[in-house]
Amino acid sequence: MTTEYLSIKAVSEKTGASRTTILYRIHEDAKDFPQPDAIIRHNKLVTYGWLPETINNYTNKKENNND
């Protein structure tokens, strides 16, 4: 079975955070944003991926904190 991950672009669209903000939060190990579930390195390229449920949990938690 293949696991599908969300790209930074998809995470940006779901969370409203820009690509730059997401990358900053990853590199700063920000506790208010989920770290990627997958990191793929190929030469100097790095691709990040999040499981859909990781981002759904994050957005649900964020919405509940705004209530």
C-alpha positions as CSV (number, residue, x, y, z in Angstrom):
1,M,0.0,0.0,0.0
2,T,1.3,3.4,-0.9
3,T,1.2,6.3,1.6
4,E,0.3,9.7,0.1
5,Y,1.6,12.9,1.6
6,L,0.6,16.5,1.3
7,S,3.2,18.8,-0.3
8,I,4.1,22.2,1.1
9,K,1.8,23.8,-1.5
10,A,-1.1,21.6,-0.3
11,V,-0.3,22.4,3.3
12,S,-0.1,26.1,2.5
13,E,-3.6,26.0,0.9
14,K,-5.1,24.0,3.9
15,T,-3.5,26.1,6.6
16,G,-3.3,29.6,5.0
17,A,0.4,29.7,5.9
18,S,2.8,30.7,3.2
19,R,5.5,28.4,1.9
20,T,8.1,30.6,3.4
21,T,6.4,30.6,6.8
22,I,6.1,26.8,6.7
23,L,9.8,26.4,5.9
24,Y,10.7,28.8,8.7
25,R,8.6,26.9,11.2
26,I,10.2,23.6,10.1
27,H,13.7,24.9,10.4
28,E,13.0,26.6,13.8
29,D,11.3,23.5,15.1
30,A,8.3,25.6,16.0
31,K,6.1,23.8,18.5
32,D,3.0,25.5,17.0
33,F,3.3,23.8,13.6
34,P,3.7,20.1,12.9
35,Q,7.0,18.8,11.6
36,P,6.9,16.9,8.3
37,D,6.0,13.2,8.5
38,A,8.4,12.5,5.5
39,I,11.6,14.1,4.4
40,I,13.1,13.0,1.0
41,R,16.6,14.1,0.2
42,H,18.1,13.8,-3.2
43,N,21.4,15.5,-3.8
44,K,20.8,19.0,-2.6
45,L,17.0,18.9,-3.0
46,V,14.8,18.3,0.0
47,T,11.1,17.5,-0.3
48,Y,8.8,17.6,2.8
49,G,5.5,15.7,3.2
50,W,2.7,15.6,5.7
51,L,0.1,13.0,6.2
52,P,-3.4,14.4,5.7
53,E,-4.4,13.5,9.2
54,T,-1.4,15.5,10.6
55,I,-2.6,18.7,8.9
56,N,-6.3,18.0,9.7
57,N,-5.4,17.6,13.4
58,Y,-3.4,20.8,13.3
59,T,-6.2,22.8,11.6
60,N,-8.8,21.3,14.0
61,K,-6.7,22.2,17.0
62,K,-6.1,25.7,15.7
63,E,-9.8,26.2,15.1
64,N,-10.7,25.0,18.6
65,N,-8.2,27.3,20.2
66,N,-9.8,30.3,18.3
67,D,-13.2,29.6,19.8
